[in-house]
Amino acid sequence: MAELTYREAVAAGIAQEMARDENVVFLGEDVAAAGGVFKTTVGLLDRFGPKRVRDCPISEQAILGAAMGAAMTGLKPIAEIMFSDFLAVCWDIVVNEIAKARYMTNGQITLPLVIRTANGGGSRFGAQHSQSVENWAMAIPGLKVVAPSNAADAKGLLAASIRDPDPVIFFEHKSLLGNKCEVPDGEYVLPLGQAAVLREGNDATILALAAMVPRALKAAETLAAEHGISATVIDLRCLVPLDTKTILAHSARTGRVFTVEENPRLCGWGAEVASIVADECFWDLDGPILRITTPHVPLPSADLLEDNTIPSVARIVREIRAKID
């Protein structure tokens, strides 16, 4: 195994699939010669050439329109939308065309298409470049939604997304791009829709996604060391498909459930997860499900304000302790 950063693992996952299948092509803004604005595509142009790694104009509609057409005609495009906030510019193509083409043609057309995008806050980019919008995508039938929390998962889940016959939105969190971990060498693929149980405990179940996963793990360590509270931490990894089996099993076992969400509270992904747990595990719960979220406000760009808006380790500890003590 090699130790890679998250951004290096993304590039490795793309390269793995482009080498495996000549139908995989890649397009986006500044993804070729520049290696991506977040340096997640370094080396791809040199290895695979300009026919398969293409720079596009500054037009999200053009990027996704071209990717959709390519997918309909047998290619397997990876399309990069630089910031997830910019999905709002091309949301009609995603929602009304890409997500629905397979259904509306009764399977005559498939769209093996991956939309990669940089998601989330914590990098001082301001309200228009820092949103966590995975809940937008989760609400649209026909899309799969993936958000890895570490480099190994980034490589394995990206490979699975590229191989999937349905359109996938793949959220790469900006604040995780420099994080390192060991990533398996050679071909590496992780199944979509399989959560990872990162820590087991008996007093609480903490459900987290993307950048909130390492914070949830640190909070669980603090809860155990300083307060005697033993928590299970589950990295959902995918919102669609959602691993309800793992979620429900641990929710029923511990009886206390907490979600840690970076997206704004109103209609965040945790609301759906909480609804499922309440429906299926109500009699096993020892208290109400608690959602620890970003408030329903535009994300500030000032350091102190941004840090106090997104759930922190200290806040996770404080809110879980208040419910369990």
Secondary structure, DSSP 8 states (H G I E B T S, - for coil): -EEEEHHHHHHHHHHHHHHH-TTEEEEETT-STT--TTS-STTHHHHH-TTTEEE--S-HHHHHHHHHHHHHTT-EEEEEEEEGGGGGGGHHIIIIIITTHHHHTTTSS----EEEEEE--SSS--TTS----HHHHHTSTT-EEE--SSHHHHHHHHHHHHH-SS-EEEEEEGGGTT-EEEE-SSS----TT--EEEE--SSEEEEE-TTHHHHHHHHHHHHHHHH---EEEEE--EEES--HHHHHHHHHHHS-EEEEEEEESTT-HHHHHHHHHHHHHGGG-SS--EEEEE-SS----SHHHHHHHS--HHHHHHHHHHHH-
